[in-house]
């Protein structure tokens, strides 16, 4: 009788731990989603797009064409 109660108690503890971990993981993901949404709203502002274009053009201009391993036809075009 005591063994059955002990087994039932252990099963309840394991189930409670499972739901606790599940709740923790889901609440953690919600905060990550909120951060991504707030970052996306700033991503499409005019200032951030201008900065992105400036950085992209700067990277493109400073790229060494010899390091890209282009063929003769690709290099000349």
MMTF fields as JSON, N, C-alpha, C and O atoms, coordinates in Angstrom:
{
  "mmtfVersion": "1.0.0",
  "mmtfProducer": "UNKNOWN",
  "numBonds": 307,
  "numAtoms": 308,
  "numGroups": 77,
  "numChains": 1,
  "numModels": 1,
  "chainsPerModel": [1],
  "groupsPerChain": [77],
  "chainIdList": ["A"],
  "bondAtomList": [4, 2, 8, 6, 12, 10, 16, 14, 20, 18, 24, 22, 28, 26, 32, 30, 36, 34, 40, 38, 44, 42, 48, 46, 52, 50, 56, 54, 60, 58, 64, 62, 68, 66, 72, 70, 76, 74, 80, 78, 84, 82, 88, 86, 92, 90, 96, 94, 100, 98, 104, 102, 108, 106, 112, 110, 116, 114, 120, 118, 124, 122, 128, 126, 132, 130, 136, 134, 140, 138, 144, 142, 148, 146, 152, 150, 156, 154, 160, 158, 164, 162, 168, 166, 172, 170, 176, 174, 180, 178, 184, 182, 188, 186, 192, 190, 196, 194, 200, 198, 204, 202, 208, 206, 212, 210, 216, 214, 220, 218, 224, 222, 228, 226, 232, 230, 236, 234, 240, 238, 244, 242, 248, 246, 252, 250, 256, 254, 260, 258, 264, 262, 268, 266, 272, 270, 276, 274, 280, 278, 284, 282, 288, 286, 292, 290, 296, 294, 300, 298, 304, 302],
  "bondOrderList": [1, 1, 1, 1, 1, 1, 1, 1, 1, 1, 1, 1, 1, 1, 1, 1, 1, 1, 1, 1, 1, 1, 1, 1, 1, 1, 1, 1, 1, 1, 1, 1, 1, 1, 1, 1, 1, 1, 1, 1, 1, 1, 1, 1, 1, 1, 1, 1, 1, 1, 1, 1, 1, 1, 1, 1, 1, 1, 1, 1, 1, 1, 1, 1, 1, 1, 1, 1, 1, 1, 1, 1, 1, 1, 1, 1],
  "groupList": [{"groupName": "UNK", "atomNameList": ["N", "CA", "C", "O"], "elementList": ["N", "C", "C", "O"], "formalChargeList": [0, 0, 0, 0], "bondAtomList": [1, 0, 2, 1, 3, 2], "bondOrderList": [1, 1, 2], "singleLetterCode": "X", "chemCompType": "L-PEPTIDE LINKING"}],
  "groupTypeList": [0, 0, 0, 0, 0, 0, 0, 0, 0, 0, 0, 0, 0, 0, 0, 0, 0, 0, 0, 0, 0, 0, 0, 0, 0, 0, 0, 0, 0, 0, 0, 0, 0, 0, 0, 0, 0, 0, 0, 0, 0, 0, 0, 0, 0, 0, 0, 0, 0, 0, 0, 0, 0, 0, 0, 0, 0, 0, 0, 0, 0, 0, 0, 0, 0, 0, 0, 0, 0, 0, 0, 0, 0, 0, 0, 0, 0],
  "groupIdList": [1, 2, 3, 4, 5, 6, 7, 8, 9, 10, 11, 12, 13, 14, 15, 16, 17, 18, 19, 20, 21, 22, 23, 24, 25, 26, 27, 28, 29, 30, 31, 32, 33, 34, 35, 36, 37, 38, 39, 40, 41, 42, 43, 44, 45, 46, 47, 48, 49, 50, 51, 52, 53, 54, 55, 56, 57, 58, 59, 60, 61, 62, 63, 64, 65, 66, 67, 68, 69, 70, 71, 72, 73, 74, 75, 76, 77],
  "secStructList": [7, 2, 2, 2, 2, 2, 2, 2, 2, 2, 2, 2, 2, 2, 2, 2, 2, 2, 2, 2, 2, 2, 2, 2, 2, 2, 2, 2, 2, 2, 2, 2, 2, 2, 2, 2, 2, 2, 2, 2, 2, 2, 2, 6, 1, 2, 2, 2, 2, 2, 2, 2, 2, 2, 2, 2, 2, 2, 2, 2, 2, 2, 7, 7, 4, 4, 4, 4, 6, 7, 7, 2, 2, 2, 2, 2, 7],
  "xCoordList": [0.812, 0.0, 0.866, 0.587, 1.905, 2.804, 3.597, 3.87, 3.967, 4.714, 3.861, 4.379, 2.585, 1.706, 1.555, 1.54, 1.445, 1.347, 2.638, 2.608, 3.773, 5.062, 5.208, 5.678, 4.812, 4.874, 3.967, 4.361, 2.762, 1.836, 2.399, 2.279, 3.005, 3.603, 4.759, 4.87, 5.603, 6.723, 6.223, 6.783, 5.18, 4.614, 4.069, 4.261, 3.394, 2.874, 3.999, 3.869, 5.092, 6.241, 6.842, 7.175, 6.983, 7.544, 6.645, 7.136, 5.336, 4.397, 4.451, 4.43, 4.519, 4.603, 5.887, 5.87, 6.997, 8.263, 8.168, 8.654, 7.549, 7.39, 6.602, 7.016, 5.468, 4.671, 5.381, 5.202, 6.173, 6.946, 7.977, 8.123, 8.69, 9.686, 8.996, 9.486, 7.877, 7.121, 6.651, 6.77, 6.128, 5.693, 6.868, 6.746, 7.996, 9.182, 9.64, 9.941, 9.697, 10.146, 9.188, 9.63, 7.893, 6.925, 6.944, 6.819, 7.095, 7.15, 8.443, 8.459, 9.51, 10.78, 10.665, 11.196, 9.983, 9.815, 8.963, 9.2, 7.986, 7.149, 7.97, 7.756, 8.903, 9.728, 10.662, 10.961, 11.126, 11.98, 11.178, 11.679, 9.948, 9.1, 8.831, 8.833, 8.602, 8.375, 9.6, 9.464, 10.796, 12.021, 12.179, 12.572, 11.877, 12.0, 11.022, 11.371, 9.805, 8.813, 9.26, 9.094, 9.819, 10.269, 11.47, 11.604, 12.341, 13.476, 13.008, 13.572, 11.996, 11.489, 10.839, 10.919, 10.204, 9.563, 10.606, 10.353, 11.771, 12.844, 13.6, 14.251, 13.522, 14.272, 13.858, 14.687, 12.59, 12.084, 11.894, 11.18, 12.518, 12.469, 13.434, 14.358, 13.21, 14.007, 15.484, 16.367, 15.75, 17.143, 17.879, 19.034, 17.231, 17.897, 18.096, 19.089, 17.172, 17.361, 18.493, 19.266, 18.601, 19.707, 21.036, 21.995, 21.1, 22.323, 22.678, 23.848, 21.679, 21.924, 22.465, 23.399, 21.894, 22.361, 23.785, 24.614, 24.067, 25.427, 26.438, 27.498, 26.108, 27.017, 27.203, 28.312, 26.126, 26.216, 27.069, 27.908, 26.862, 27.666, 29.129, 30.024, 29.373, 30.74, 31.441, 32.602, 30.735, 31.305, 31.565, 32.584, 30.658, 30.798, 31.973, 32.719, 32.143, 33.226, 34.583, 35.557, 34.665, 35.95, 36.336, 37.405, 35.479, 35.772, 36.877, 36.827, 37.855, 38.931, 38.447, 38.12, 38.403, 37.877, 38.752, 38.255, 40.031, 40.918, 40.641, 40.915, 40.105, 39.801, 38.524, 38.278, 37.709, 36.445, 36.601, 35.679, 37.745, 37.978, 37.107, 36.571, 36.964, 36.114, 36.846, 38.072, 36.066, 36.661, 36.943, 36.539, 37.629, 38.004, 36.766, 36.738, 35.744, 34.53, 33.784, 33.296, 33.701, 33.024, 33.789, 33.192, 35.111, 35.937, 35.804, 35.796, 35.699, 35.664, 34.281, 34.169, 33.225, 31.891, 31.51, 30.418],
  "yCoordList": [-1.187, 0.0, 1.266, 2.213, 1.275, 2.427, 2.555, 3.664, 1.421, 1.449, 2.057, 2.796, 1.76, 2.321, 3.834, 4.578, 4.284, 5.716, 6.436, 7.54, 5.793, 6.371, 6.476, 7.494, 5.434, 5.464, 6.553, 7.278, 6.67, 7.696, 9.091, 9.986, 9.277, 10.55, 10.898, 12.039, 9.935, 10.161, 10.489, 11.352, 9.806, 10.089, 11.511, 12.215, 11.94, 13.306, 14.341, 15.39, 14.05, 14.966, 15.061, 16.155, 13.933, 13.929, 14.701, 15.467, 14.509, 15.232, 16.728, 17.537, 17.104, 18.52, 19.148, 20.28, 18.419, 18.921, 19.094, 20.084, 18.145, 18.226, 19.476, 20.223, 19.705, 20.88, 22.175, 23.203, 22.136, 23.313, 23.679, 24.849, 22.686, 22.926, 23.394, 24.305, 22.788, 23.176, 24.63, 25.388, 25.02, 26.4, 27.368, 28.432, 27.004, 27.855, 28.07, 29.197, 26.992, 27.089, 27.933, 28.724, 27.771, 28.54, 30.011, 30.867, 30.323, 31.728, 32.377, 33.567, 31.615, 32.124, 32.442, 33.457, 31.597, 31.826, 33.056, 33.749, 33.346, 34.527, 35.8, 36.741, 35.843, 37.041, 37.191, 38.314, 36.096, 36.152, 36.677, 37.489, 36.224, 36.69, 38.182, 38.89, 38.672, 40.101, 40.913, 41.994, 40.417, 41.118, 41.171, 42.202, 40.069, 40.029, 40.998, 41.675, 41.077, 41.993, 43.437, 44.249, 43.768, 45.143, 45.468, 46.604, 44.5, 44.728, 44.898, 45.71, 44.155, 44.259, 45.604, 46.117, 46.185, 47.478, 48.557, 49.476, 48.466, 49.417, 49.078, 49.946, 47.861, 47.394, 48.119, 48.343, 48.489, 49.087, 50.599, 51.196, 51.203, 52.659, 53.22, 52.534, 54.451, 55.064, 55.158, 54.907, 55.518, 55.642, 54.315, 54.261, 53.246, 51.944, 51.418, 50.741, 51.714, 51.278, 52.055, 51.479, 53.343, 54.139, 53.613, 53.49, 53.305, 52.757, 51.415, 51.153, 50.562, 49.255, 49.419, 48.716, 50.338, 50.557, 51.107, 50.698, 52.026, 52.574, 51.475, 51.396, 50.633, 49.549, 48.548, 48.064, 48.238, 47.283, 47.828, 47.112, 49.084, 49.692, 49.797, 49.554, 50.154, 50.247, 48.895, 48.812, 47.838, 46.493, 46.071, 45.443, 46.407, 46.058, 46.793, 46.211, 48.062, 48.863, 48.398, 48.397, 48.01, 47.624, 46.164, 45.726, 45.41, 44.007, 43.907, 44.581, 43.074, 42.832, 41.802, 40.672, 42.188, 41.315, 40.079, 39.032, 40.191, 39.043, 37.952, 36.777, 38.333, 37.367, 36.576, 35.563, 37.02, 36.347, 35.11, 34.299, 34.947, 33.764, 33.755, 32.713, 34.907, 35.008, 34.522, 34.591, 34.028, 33.664, 34.942, 36.029, 34.813, 35.985, 36.739, 37.97, 36.002, 36.644, 37.366, 38.481, 36.732, 37.339, 38.557, 39.552, 38.471, 39.566, 40.801, 41.927, 40.595, 41.732, 42.378, 43.518, 41.684, 42.296, 43.046, 43.611],
  "zCoordList": [0.0, 0.0, 0.0, -0.735, 0.818, 0.894, -0.401, -0.86, -0.987, -2.246, -3.359, -4.196, -3.379, -4.402, -4.223, -5.203, -2.973, -2.709, -3.092, -3.634, -2.801, -3.153, -4.664, -5.173, -5.385, -6.849, -7.414, -8.328, -6.877, -7.344, -7.063, -7.899, -5.907, -5.544, -6.489, -6.937, -6.785, -7.705, -9.109, -9.785, -9.54, -10.859, -10.905, -11.897, -9.845, -9.785, -9.802, -10.433, -9.114, -9.111, -10.512, -10.968, -11.193, -12.544, -13.497, -14.326, -13.389, -14.252, -13.962, -14.89, -12.694, -12.323, -12.864, -13.346, -12.787, -13.334, -14.843, -15.39, -15.507, -16.961, -17.344, -18.23, -16.68, -16.994, -16.593, -17.246, -15.54, -15.157, -16.201, -16.554, -16.695, -17.743, -19.022, -19.689, -19.368, -20.551, -20.439, -21.401, -19.299, -19.08, -19.186, -19.793, -18.602, -18.657, -20.088, -20.481, -20.876, -22.26, -23.103, -23.936, -22.892, -23.669, -23.293, -24.169, -22.026, -21.618, -22.104, -22.415, -22.17, -22.672, -24.165, -24.616, -24.937, -26.362, -26.64, -27.63, -25.801, -26.01, -25.898, -26.662, -24.963, -24.826, -26.016, -26.423, -26.576, -27.768, -28.951, -29.729, -29.091, -30.188, -30.063, -31.07, -28.858, -28.654, -29.035, -29.607, -28.729, -29.094, -30.604, -31.149, -31.287, -32.744, -33.386, -34.353, -32.868, -33.419, -33.242, -34.153, -32.092, -31.873, -32.756, -33.208, -33.01, -33.898, -35.34, -36.074, -35.758, -37.123, -37.381, -38.498, -36.388, -36.597, -36.859, -37.638, -36.227, -36.477, -37.76, -38.343, -38.19, -39.353, -40.624, -41.507, -40.728, -41.953, -41.845, -42.65, -40.873, -40.814, -41.858, -42.295, -42.243, -43.299, -42.901, -43.722, -41.649, -41.203, -41.24, -41.662, -40.808, -40.807, -42.223, -42.488, -43.14, -44.532, -45.197, -45.963, -44.918, -45.462, -44.943, -45.705, -43.663, -43.082, -43.709, -43.986, -43.935, -44.561, -45.977, -46.363, -46.759, -48.13, -48.122, -48.935, -47.21, -47.112, -46.784, -47.405, -45.812, -45.432, -46.569, -46.794, -47.283, -48.387, -49.52, -50.067, -49.875, -50.937, -50.524, -51.334, -49.279, -48.783, -48.854, -49.255, -48.465, -48.528, -49.967, -50.255, -50.866, -52.275, -52.904, -53.692, -52.562, -53.139, -52.62, -53.373, -51.378, -50.78, -51.038, -50.615, -51.726, -52.003, -53.056, -54.085, -52.792, -53.744, -54.766, -54.403, -56.032, -57.072, -57.275, -57.69, -56.991, -57.16, -56.119, -56.365, -54.97, -53.92, -54.192, -53.535, -55.147, -55.416, -56.288, -56.369, -56.94, -57.769, -59.019, -59.397, -59.659, -60.835, -62.084, -62.169, -63.054, -64.342, -65.127, -64.714, -66.25, -67.037, -67.521, -67.5, -67.954, -68.442, -67.311, -67.497, -66.155, -65.027, -64.528, -64.117, -64.568, -64.065, -64.956, -64.459, -66.264, -67.205, -67.273, -67.723, -66.84, -66.929, -65.697, -65.63]
}
